[in-house]
Amino acid sequence: MLGPHPTRGQETVVMGRARCAAQRQKLAAECQSAGYPGTLIPYKCDLSNEEEILSMFSAIKTLHQGVDVCINNAGLARPEPLLSGKTEGWRTMIDVNVMAVSICTREAYQSMKERNIDDGHIININSMNGHSVVPQSVVHFYSATKYAVTALTEGLRQELREAKTHIRATCISPGLVETGFAFKLHDNDPERAAATYESIRCLKAEDMANAVIYVLSAPPHVQIGDIQMRPTEQIS
């Protein structure tokens, strides 16, 4: 998701992802009919394809001047253990969870730099799996990609300081959030996926949105490095 800083009045939020385009169109219509301020624009973009990412940023520049806030939210896991996993599944996770984050971060920063935006923000939606490795073989490679996001965010923070900019970088690392994530991980076993969200009271999308708002609302001299949040009932 990309858009202007929320303190600058009317905001345009662009959601870029190839999948679930119909859901995003529906969400945009619901936001408009509910009378929410600003504009939500779904944009179809395959985040595993660099050309499509660059095309999206080019369109944003043409239509909306550029990006002030970039939220790298897309991520997925495939059930590919380290000892028996398919290379294709590993590569998909690397492309979406690591490469897309890095490309979008670079392009967002360049957009801010060329417009002299000094108070922008780049937020990476990470995972508690980016801080600890759980004993579940199907998410070990996924965990490695999220550890990469942890390192990338801190590296980004350091480079922004070296560039003498006040653009900030933050990780938000949730535990179990009730989304379509488990249905992608266990796409051959929908009952198992559904059970993932029935075992405890999970975090909701609204909880993540509130965390993002908290980060963006911090005063300019406050650098929030990482928010780690779990459902209260979650053990790992």
C-alpha positions in Angstrom: 0.0 0.0 0.0 1.4 3.4 -1.0 0.2 6.9 -0.4 0.7 10.4 1.1 1.5 11.1 4.8 -1.8 11.1 6.8 -1.0 14.5 8.3 -1.2 16.2 4.9 -5.0 16.1 4.5 -6.8 14.2 1.8 -5.0 11.0 1.0 -4.9 8.6 -1.9 -4.0 5.0 -1.0 -2.9 2.7 -3.7 -3.1 -1.1 -3.0 -1.0 -3.0 -5.4 -1.3 -6.8 -5.8 -2.2 -9.2 -8.5 -4.5 -11.5 -6.5 -7.9 -10.7 -5.1 -8.5 -7.8 -7.4 -12.2 -8.2 -7.1 -12.0 -8.0 -3.3 -10.0 -4.8 -3.5 -12.4 -3.2 -5.9 -15.2 -4.1 -3.5 -13.3 -2.6 -0.5 -12.7 0.6 -2.4 -16.5 0.9 -3.2 -17.3 0.2 0.4 -15.0 2.9 1.6 -16.5 5.4 -0.8 -20.1 4.6 0.1 -19.2 4.8 3.8 -18.0 8.3 3.3 -14.4 7.8 4.5 -12.0 10.6 3.6 -9.5 10.1 0.9 -9.5 7.6 -2.0 -8.6 3.9 -2.1 -7.3 2.8 -5.5 -6.8 -0.9 -6.2 -3.9 -1.5 -8.7 -3.3 -4.9 -10.2 0.4 -5.7 -9.8 2.3 -9.0 -9.6 4.8 -8.3 -6.9 7.0 -11.2 -8.0 7.5 -9.3 -11.3 9.9 -6.3 -11.1 8.6 -4.8 -14.4 5.1 -4.7 -13.0 6.3 -3.1 -9.7 8.1 -0.4 -11.7 5.1 0.1 -13.9 3.0 0.6 -10.8 5.3 3.2 -9.3 5.4 5.0 -12.7 1.6 5.1 -12.8 1.5 6.5 -9.2 4.0 9.2 -10.2 1.9 10.2 -13.2 -1.4 10.1 -11.5 -0.6 11.0 -7.9 2.8 12.7 -8.0 4.5 10.1 -5.9 4.7 8.1 -2.6 5.0 9.5 0.9 4.2 6.3 2.8 5.0 2.8 1.7 3.5 -0.2 3.6 5.1 -3.4 2.4 2.2 -5.7 3.4 2.3 -8.6 0.8 3.7 -11.9 2.0 3.1 -15.6 1.7 4.2 -19.0 2.9 4.4 -22.2 0.9 4.6 -25.6 2.7 8.1 -26.4 1.6 10.4 -27.8 4.4 14.1 -27.4 4.2 14.8 -31.1 3.7 12.2 -31.8 1.1 10.8 -28.5 -0.2 10.4 -27.6 -3.8 12.7 -24.9 -5.2 9.8 -23.2 -6.9 8.0 -22.7 -3.6 11.2 -21.3 -2.0 11.8 -19.0 -4.9 8.2 -17.7 -4.7 8.7 -16.8 -1.0 12.0 -15.0 -1.8 10.4 -13.1 -4.7 7.4 -11.8 -2.7 8.7 -11.7 0.9 12.2 -10.3 0.2 12.7 -9.0 -3.3 9.4 -7.2 -3.6 9.9 -5.6 -0.3 13.3 -4.4 -1.4 12.2 -3.1 -4.8 9.2 -1.3 -3.4 11.4 0.2 -0.6 13.9 1.5 -3.2 11.3 2.9 -5.5 9.4 4.6 -2.6 12.5 6.2 -1.3 13.5 7.5 -4.8 10.0 8.9 -5.1 10.3 10.7 -1.8 13.9 11.9 -2.6 13.0 13.4 -5.9 10.2 15.4 -4.4 12.2 16.5 -1.3 9.9 14.5 1.1 11.9 14.4 4.3 9.2 13.0 6.7 8.0 9.9 4.7 7.7 6.5 6.2 8.4 2.9 5.1 6.7 0.2 7.1 7.4 -3.5 6.6 4.8 -5.9 7.8 7.0 -8.6 9.2 6.1 -11.5 11.4 7.0 -13.0 14.8 8.5 -15.7 12.6 11.1 -13.1 11.7 12.3 -13.2 15.4 12.0 -16.8 16.3 11.9 -20.2 14.6 8.9 -22.3 15.5 9.1 -26.2 15.4 6.9 -26.5 12.3 8.9 -27.6 9.3 6.4 -26.1 6.8 7.2 -22.5 7.8 11.0 -22.8 8.3 11.9 -21.3 4.9 9.1 -18.7 5.4 10.7 -17.8 8.7 14.1 -17.3 6.9 12.5 -14.8 4.6 11.0 -12.9 7.5 14.4 -12.8 9.3 15.5 -11.2 6.1 12.8 -8.5 6.5 14.1 -7.9 10.1 17.6 -7.3 8.8 16.4 -5.3 5.8 14.4 -2.9 8.0 17.3 -2.2 10.3 19.7 -1.8 7.3 17.2 0.6 5.8 17.1 2.6 9.0 20.9 2.9 9.0 21.0 4.0 5.3 18.3 6.6 5.9 20.4 8.0 8.7 23.5 8.0 6.5 21.5 9.9 3.9 20.7 12.5 6.5 17.0 12.2 5.9 14.2 12.1 8.5 12.3 9.4 6.6 11.6 6.6 9.0 11.6 2.8 8.8 9.5 0.5 10.9 8.7 -3.2 11.2 5.4 -4.5 12.5 5.7 -8.1 13.5 2.4 -9.9 14.3 1.7 -13.4 15.4 -1.4 -15.1 14.1 -3.7 -12.8 12.2 -7.0 -14.0 10.8 -6.4 -13.5 7.1 -6.2 -15.8 4.0 -2.6 -16.6 4.9 -3.2 -20.1 6.3 -5.4 -20.9 3.3 -2.4 -20.2 1.0 0.0 -22.2 3.2 -2.4 -25.2 3.4 -4.0 -24.8 0.0 -4.5 -28.5 -0.3 -6.2 -28.8 3.2 -8.7 -26.0 3.7 -10.0 -27.7 6.9 -6.6 -27.5 8.5 -6.3 -23.8 7.3 -9.6 -23.0 8.9 -8.7 -24.7 12.1 -5.6 -22.5 12.4 -7.9 -19.5 13.2 -10.3 -21.4 15.4 -7.8 -22.6 18.0 -7.3 -19.2 19.7 -8.8 -15.7 19.4 -6.5 -14.3 16.6 -5.5 -10.8 15.8 -7.7 -9.0 13.3 -7.0 -6.8 10.3 -8.2 -3.9 12.4 -5.5 -4.6 15.0 -2.8 -4.3 12.2 -4.4 -1.1 10.9 -4.3 0.4 14.4 -0.6 -0.5 14.7 0.1 1.2 11.4 -1.8 4.3 12.6 0.2 4.3 15.8 3.5 4.2 13.9 2.5 7.0 11.5 1.2 9.1 14.4 4.4 9.1 16.3 6.0 12.6 16.6 8.9 13.3 14.1 11.6 12.8 16.7 10.4 9.2 17.6 11.7 6.3 15.6 9.7 3.1 16.2 11.9 0.3 15.2 9.7 -2.8 15.6 6.3 -3.6 17.1 5.9 -7.2 18.1 2.3 -8.2 18.8 0.7 -11.6 19.4 -2.8 -12.8 20.2 -3.0 -12.9 24.0 -3.7 -16.7 23.9 -0.8 -17.5 21.5 1.9 -19.7 23.0 4.8 -19.4 20.5 
